[in-house]
Amino acid sequence: MSGYSARVIDVDVLGDPFRLRVLSDLQQFADPDGDAERAGISCAQWPLFGQLWPSGQRLAEAMADLDVADCRVLELGCGIGLASLVLQRRGATVVATDIHPLAETFLAYNAALNDLPAVHYRRLDWTRQRPDLGRFDVVIASDVLYERGQAERLAEVILAYAADDARVVLTDPGRGHAGRLARELLARGFEPDPTFTDGARDDLRTFRYRRVAVAA
């Protein structure tokens, strides 16, 4: 018995079909071994990873046409992993990360559901660095700024794993913390990517930054 219920949904990403296993609803909680509690995930937060949120859909769409040739891509807070699955289907080198104890299970299931090879997954606590992950040419995330203090922490995580010449793509539903994140990234050497214009059709926003290595 899993202790939670799930369903399969069909999703279109700019004309490319995907099937995803998601939680049946937000009234779910199962933590028999206390893994979520140890990770600081409350019962109210627990089911959030298992849904396809509009920001996650937007990030997946951004990944559908991002130039990722010869790039290592890191997804922070992957949840059910749609953006990473889009990248996997495109042949990109992607590592998906999350702290939720069920994220790996759902990601693996969804890769198999779409006849894709397993996506490389690593459990990542933002308060503890993992040098074994290495550095990435692209860092992506969606809907990860729930509280004001998360902006500074997220900026530090991006800095820790971004290569000297790196791009960052974030999608956010407009909770009001994206501006603070922008300031934190600017203070760490990132700049808004001038090659990208956000064509947001609603309250969802896509933010892109880049850091360019300075020649010695």
C-alpha positions, 0 to 999 in steps of 0.5 A: 500500500502506497498510502496515497492515490495517483492518476495519469494525465495527458499533457501537451508541450508545444505539440509534443505529447507526454503522459504523467503520473501525478497525485490524485488531488492535494488531500494527500499525505504519506510519510510512514518512515518520517522522511518528509518530516526529517526534510522539513516538509509539512503535511500541507506542503507534502502533496505540492510536488505531485501536481503539474503546476502552470509554472511547471508547464511553462518551464517545460515549454521553455525547455522545448526550444532551449539550445542545450547542445553540449550542455549539462542541465540541472533542474532544482525542485523537479517534482514530477519532472516534466521539464527534465523529461522534455530535456531527456527526450531532446537528448540533453544531459540533465540531472533532476533534483528535489528533496521530496522523498517521492520525487525520484519514484514519480520521475522514474515512473514518468520516464518509463511512462513516456518510453524514455531512459531514466533521468539522472536524479539526485536528492538535494537539500539546499542547505547542504552542498553536494560537490559530487554534482559538479557544475552545470551550463544551465540551471532551471527551476519552476515555482520554488519561491514560496517565502521571502527567505528562499530567494537568497537561498536559491541564489546561493544554490544557483551560484554553487552549481552554475558553471562560470559561463552559465544560463539560468531559467526560472518560471514563477506564478508571481508570488512577489519574491522574484524581484528579490531573487533578481537582486540576489543573482545580480549581486552574485554576478548574473545578469538578465539575459538580453537575448530573451524577451518574456512573452508571458500571456498571464501572471506567469513569468519566465526569467532568464539570467546568464553569467559569462566567464571573464577571460584571464 
